[in-house]
Amino acid sequence: MIDNADESLKKWQDSVQAWAAITKENAEIDVLVGMLTSIASASPIIDKFSTWLLAGSAGIGSLFILNLDRLVPIINSDRIQWALFFLIPSAIFGVFSKLNSLSIQTGVHSTQRMKEILLPIIEKHMGNEDEIGKAAKESNSLIDMTIDFKKIMNEFIDCYPFPVRYFIKKYQKDEDFNQVSAPKKWVRSLIWQSFNTSIQFICVLVFAIVLISGINII
């Protein structure tokens, strides 16, 4: 009798320790996801600056091409060629920056929207689970109401066409997909966005310097 009591106590202690470990791990993941998401939220600010540079360089480039015959007497022709040469990589890196921003903002928005939709559903399920669990305990029944997220994800992925489905599954295998995978990807994209925008700005700055230095002083 004492051995059974000790065994039950040991199982109860193990269950509490496992519960505490899971709770701690979930809290650490939530903190990390929050930190990564807050860093990724800087993407729209960088994107706005990149948009200004992209629009400005496109406008200036078009203006120069349309008025090239009028600018040649004022600005050295070689300098005009070099200046326009730096506008090309500026536009290219600007497009790369926009793609990075699109990836981040789409991921953050869809994730937040998914939480808004799924959280009430999960809370309702947990409430039903508690009620059914009490009824099952009174009738000495064993009922498993654990949500099979793996099954849900497989059905969710099957909605996509084959090429997209293939890359999603490959990404899951390569990245050891978990709650932190997407936020980490956002931060990496933010770093690339910052890099591309920096190169974009440097190209525009060099363009302006080359152009000003080529002005013919009468």
C-alpha positions in Angstrom: 0.0 0.0 0.0 2.8 2.4 0.9 4.7 1.4 -2.3 1.6 2.3 -4.4 1.3 5.7 -2.6 5.0 6.4 -3.1 4.7 5.4 -6.8 1.7 7.7 -7.2 3.5 10.6 -5.6 6.5 10.0 -7.8 4.3 10.1 -10.9 2.6 13.2 -9.7 6.0 14.9 -9.1 7.2 13.9 -12.5 4.0 15.3 -14.1 4.4 18.6 -12.3 8.1 18.9 -13.3 7.2 18.1 -16.9 4.5 20.7 -16.8 6.8 23.3 -15.3 9.5 22.5 -17.9 7.0 22.9 -20.8 5.6 26.1 -19.3 9.2 27.5 -19.0 10.1 26.5 -22.5 6.9 28.1 -23.9 7.6 31.3 -22.0 11.2 31.4 -23.3 9.9 30.8 -26.9 7.3 33.5 -26.5 9.9 36.0 -25.3 12.2 35.2 -28.2 9.4 35.4 -30.7 8.4 38.8 -29.3 12.0 40.1 -29.5 12.4 38.9 -33.1 9.0 40.3 -34.2 9.7 43.7 -32.6 13.0 43.9 -34.5 11.2 42.9 -37.8 8.7 45.7 -37.2 11.4 48.2 -38.3 11.0 46.9 -41.8 8.2 49.4 -42.9 10.5 52.4 -41.8 13.4 51.1 -43.9 11.0 50.3 -46.8 9.7 53.9 -46.8 13.2 55.3 -47.1 14.0 52.8 -49.9 10.8 53.9 -51.7 11.9 57.5 -51.6 15.3 56.6 -53.0 13.8 54.4 -55.7 11.2 57.0 -56.7 13.8 59.8 -56.7 16.4 57.8 -58.7 13.8 56.8 -61.2 12.5 60.3 -61.6 16.0 61.8 -61.9 17.1 59.2 -64.4 14.0 59.8 -66.6 14.6 63.6 -66.4 18.2 63.2 -67.4 17.5 61.0 -70.4 14.7 63.3 -71.7 16.9 66.5 -71.2 20.3 65.1 -72.1 20.9 67.5 -74.9 20.3 70.5 -72.6 22.5 69.1 -69.8 25.6 68.3 -71.9 26.7 72.0 -72.2 26.3 72.4 -68.4 27.7 69.1 -67.1 30.6 67.1 -68.5 29.3 64.3 -70.7 31.6 61.7 -69.1 30.3 62.6 -65.7 26.7 62.3 -66.9 27.4 58.8 -68.1 29.1 57.8 -64.8 26.3 59.4 -62.8 23.6 57.5 -64.7 25.7 54.3 -64.4 25.3 54.5 -60.6 21.6 54.9 -60.8 21.2 51.4 -62.3 22.5 49.5 -59.3 20.6 51.9 -57.1 17.3 50.8 -58.7 18.3 47.1 -58.6 19.2 47.1 -54.9 16.0 49.1 -54.3 13.9 46.3 -55.9 15.8 43.8 -53.7 15.0 45.8 -50.6 11.3 46.0 -51.6 11.2 42.2 -52.0 12.8 41.7 -48.5 10.3 44.2 -47.0 7.4 42.4 -48.8 8.5 39.1 -47.3 8.7 40.5 -43.8 5.5 42.5 -43.7 3.5 39.7 -45.3 4.8 37.2 -42.8 4.2 39.4 -39.8 0.8 40.5 -40.9 -0.4 37.0 -41.7 1.0 35.6 -38.4 -0.7 38.3 -36.3 -4.0 37.8 -38.2 -3.8 34.0 -37.8 -3.4 34.5 -34.0 -6.4 36.7 -33.9 -8.5 34.1 -35.7 -7.1 30.9 -34.0 -6.8 32.1 -30.4 -10.6 32.2 -29.7 -11.0 28.8 -31.4 -8.2 27.2 -29.2 -9.6 28.9 -26.0 -13.1 27.4 -26.8 -11.5 24.0 -27.4 -9.7 24.2 -24.1 -12.9 25.1 -22.3 -14.7 22.1 -23.9 -11.8 19.9 -23.1 -12.1 20.8 -19.4 -15.8 20.0 -19.3 -15.4 16.8 -21.2 -12.5 15.8 -19.1 -14.6 16.2 -15.9 -17.3 14.1 -17.4 -14.8 11.5 -18.5 -13.3 11.4 -15.0 -16.7 10.8 -13.4 -17.4 7.9 -15.8 -13.8 6.6 -15.6 -13.3 7.0 -19.3 -10.1 7.9 -21.1 -10.6 10.5 -23.8 -7.9 12.2 -25.9 -8.8 15.6 -27.2 -5.3 16.7 -28.1 -5.2 18.8 -31.3 -3.1 17.1 -34.0 -1.2 20.1 -35.3 0.9 17.9 -37.6 -2.3 16.6 -39.3 -3.6 20.1 -39.6 -0.4 21.4 -41.1 -0.3 18.6 -43.7 -3.9 19.4 -44.8 -3.0 23.1 -44.9 0.0 22.5 -47.1 -2.0 20.3 -49.4 -4.1 23.4 -50.4 -1.1 24.8 -52.2 0.0 23.8 -55.8 2.7 21.3 -56.1 5.7 23.6 -56.5 4.8 25.7 -53.4 3.9 22.6 -51.4 7.3 21.1 -52.3 9.3 24.1 -51.1 7.3 24.4 -47.9 7.9 20.8 -47.0 11.6 21.2 -47.9 11.9 24.3 -45.8 10.3 22.5 -42.8 12.9 19.7 -43.1 15.9 22.0 -43.7 15.0 24.6 -41.0 13.7 22.2 -38.3 10.4 24.1 -38.4 9.1 25.5 -35.1 7.6 28.7 -33.6 10.8 30.6 -34.0 11.6 29.6 -37.6 9.5 32.3 -39.2 10.6 35.2 -36.9 14.3 34.3 -37.5 13.6 34.4 -41.2 12.1 37.9 -40.8 15.2 39.1 -39.0 17.5 37.7 -41.6 15.4 39.4 -44.3 15.5 42.6 -42.3 19.4 42.4 -42.3 19.4 41.9 -46.1 16.8 44.7 -46.5 19.1 47.1 -44.5 22.1 46.0 -46.6 20.3 46.5 -49.9 18.9 49.9 -48.8 22.4 51.0 -47.7 23.9 50.1 -51.1 21.0 51.8 -52.7 21.7 55.0 -50.7 25.4 54.9 -51.4 24.8 54.6 -55.1 22.4 57.6 -55.1 25.0 59.6 -53.0 27.8 58.7 -55.5 25.5 59.7 -58.3 24.9 63.2 -56.8 28.7 63.7 -56.0 29.7 62.7 -59.5 27.1 64.9 -61.0 28.0 68.0 -58.9 31.7 67.5 -59.6 31.0 67.5 -63.3 29.4 70.9 -63.5 31.2 73.2 -65.9 32.2 76.3 -64.1 32.1 79.3 -66.4 
